[in-house]
Amino acid sequence: VLTDPRQQVDQMTLLTSYWG
């Protein structure tokens, strides 16, 4: 089962927010 793309986007947003 592939992970939900939304989850991946959420992780990316969290990372960018953290780094930003």
Buried (B, 14 or more C-beta within 10 A) or exposed (E): EEEEEEEEEEEEEEEEEEEE
